[in-house]
Amino acid sequence: MLPEGFDLRTQFPAGEQVKVTPAIRELSNQFRELHYPNGFQNIHDYIFGRIKIVPYEESVKAYERTRRWKLTADDLLRVGTVVDTKYCNDMVSLFLAISRGIGFDAKLAKVFNKNIAVHSLALVDSPQLPTQYVINAGSKDKYWIEPLARDTKLEFGTKLPNDWILWKADVDQWAMGLNDSSQETTTIMADAKKLLGITA
């Protein structure tokens, strides 16, 4: 499912996932004149219109595990597909890169909830915005945007809108040391269970 000649990365430098490449900058230009924060939904809708979601079936499970958390936003434009139910970080990375290309301060929030579901949200701010925002940019049908006070401490355990709890916030997942799907269980879920007092 990867394009011919496309090799997955073996190095994961911080910030590279959301780097504003020439392709990202060109793409960002079409969103530059929109009114924000409402314009963020236009970016979300464009991404989900451009990137094809393929079903999460037995035949793609091994492929999905090998590629999860290993693509940059620029890579995703070239690959053009994500796997259903496993795509939030890919889509959020592209959303962040486009937002950064426009000029926003944008970073990733890796979060979990009381059911130990792990998710990615976008944090976006700018002097031109009335406040910073938390955006559910990695969900196709459940997009939302909520204000977040600028003095909110972005640390482990911070409560975010819609019952999400912060694991870590940084420029991208690679800056958090996340580049392998196994870390969802061994790192994020393990920390979440400790915080929530879950022993099973």
C-alpha positions in Angstrom: 0.0 0.0 0.0 3.0 2.2 0.1 4.0 3.8 -3.2 6.7 2.0 -5.2 10.1 3.1 -4.0 8.8 4.6 -0.8 10.8 3.4 2.2 9.7 3.9 5.8 12.0 6.0 7.9 14.5 4.5 10.4 15.4 7.9 12.0 12.9 10.0 13.8 14.2 13.5 14.6 12.0 15.8 16.7 9.9 18.1 14.7 10.3 16.3 11.4 6.8 14.9 11.4 5.3 18.3 11.1 8.0 20.0 9.2 6.8 22.7 6.7 8.3 21.3 3.5 7.8 23.1 0.1 4.8 20.9 -0.6 3.2 21.7 2.8 3.9 25.4 2.4 2.2 25.4 -1.0 -0.8 23.6 0.4 -0.9 26.0 3.4 -1.2 29.0 1.1 -4.8 28.1 0.1 -5.9 28.4 3.7 -4.0 31.5 4.6 -6.8 34.0 4.0 -9.5 32.2 6.0 -11.0 33.6 9.2 -9.8 31.7 12.2 -10.6 29.8 14.4 -13.5 28.8 12.1 -11.0 28.2 9.3 -9.5 25.2 11.1 -12.5 23.1 10.1 -11.7 23.9 6.4 -8.3 22.4 6.9 -9.7 19.3 8.6 -12.3 18.8 5.9 -9.7 19.2 3.2 -7.4 16.6 4.8 -10.2 14.0 5.1 -11.3 14.7 1.5 -7.8 14.2 0.2 -6.5 11.3 2.2 -8.2 8.0 1.5 -9.3 5.8 4.5 -8.9 2.1 3.8 -10.7 -0.5 6.0 -8.9 -2.1 8.9 -9.0 -5.7 7.8 -6.9 -8.7 8.6 -5.0 -8.3 5.4 -3.7 -4.8 6.4 -3.0 -5.3 10.1 0.7 -6.2 9.8 1.2 -3.4 7.2 -0.5 -0.9 9.5 1.6 -1.9 12.5 4.8 -1.3 10.5 3.8 2.2 9.3 2.0 3.6 12.4 3.8 6.6 13.8 6.5 6.5 11.2 5.2 8.9 8.6 5.7 12.7 8.3 3.0 15.0 7.1 4.8 15.3 3.8 5.0 11.5 3.6 1.3 11.2 4.1 0.7 13.5 1.2 2.7 11.1 -1.0 1.2 7.9 0.4 -2.3 9.2 0.2 -3.9 6.6 2.5 -4.5 5.9 6.2 -6.0 2.8 7.8 -9.4 3.1 9.4 -9.4 3.5 13.3 -5.6 3.9 13.3 -5.1 7.2 11.6 -5.5 10.0 14.2 -1.8 10.8 14.5 -1.2 10.8 10.8 -4.1 13.2 10.2 -3.2 15.4 13.1 0.4 15.7 12.0 -0.8 16.9 8.6 -3.2 19.3 10.2 -0.4 20.7 12.4 2.0 21.0 9.5 -0.5 23.0 7.5 -1.3 25.2 10.5 2.4 25.8 11.0 2.8 26.7 7.3 0.1 29.3 7.8 2.0 30.7 10.7 0.2 29.3 13.8 2.0 27.9 16.8 0.8 24.3 16.6 1.7 21.2 18.5 0.5 17.7 19.3 -1.3 16.6 22.4 -1.1 12.9 23.1 -4.1 12.1 25.3 -6.1 9.3 26.9 -9.4 8.9 28.6 -10.9 6.9 31.6 -11.4 4.0 29.2 -7.7 4.0 28.4 -8.4 5.0 24.8 -5.3 6.8 23.3 -5.8 9.7 20.9 -4.1 12.6 19.3 -5.4 16.2 19.5 -4.0 19.5 18.0 -3.1 22.5 20.1 -3.1 25.7 18.1 -2.3 29.3 19.1 -1.3 32.6 17.7 -1.3 36.3 18.7 -4.1 36.7 16.1 -6.3 34.3 18.0 -8.4 35.2 21.1 -7.0 32.2 22.9 -5.4 28.8 22.2 -7.5 26.0 21.0 -7.7 22.2 21.4 -8.9 20.7 18.2 -10.0 17.1 17.5 -8.4 17.2 14.0 -7.8 13.5 13.8 -11.4 12.3 13.7 -13.4 12.3 10.5 -16.9 12.6 11.9 -16.4 14.1 15.3 -14.5 17.3 14.7 -14.6 19.8 17.5 -12.7 22.8 18.6 -12.6 24.1 22.2 -10.8 27.1 23.8 -8.1 26.4 26.3 -6.7 29.1 28.6 -3.2 30.1 27.7 -2.0 29.7 31.2 -3.0 26.0 31.3 -0.1 23.8 32.4 0.4 21.3 29.7 1.7 18.4 31.9 0.9 14.8 32.5 -2.6 14.5 33.9 -4.0 17.9 32.8 -7.7 17.6 32.0 -8.6 18.8 28.5 -12.0 19.3 26.9 -14.4 16.4 26.3 -12.9 14.2 29.0 -9.5 13.8 27.5 -6.4 13.7 29.8 -3.0 14.9 28.7 -0.2 12.4 28.5 2.3 14.8 26.8 2.3 17.8 24.6 5.2 18.6 22.2 5.9 19.6 18.6 5.2 16.1 17.4 5.2 12.4 18.5 8.9 12.0 17.6 9.8 14.8 20.0 7.9 12.7 22.6 10.0 9.6 21.8 7.1 7.8 20.1 7.9 6.0 16.9 6.6 2.5 17.3 3.0 1.3 17.7 4.0 -1.0 20.7 4.6 2.2 22.7 0.9 2.8 22.9 0.6 -0.1 25.3 4.0 -0.1 27.0 4.2 3.6 27.6 1.0 5.6 27.2 -1.5 3.1 28.4 0.8 2.0 31.3 1.1 5.6 32.5 -2.7 6.1 32.1 -3.5 3.1 34.2 -1.2 4.3 37.0 -2.8 7.7 37.0 -6.3 6.3 37.0 -5.5 3.6 39.6 -6.3 0.7 37.2 -4.3 -2.5 38.1 -5.7 -4.9 35.5 
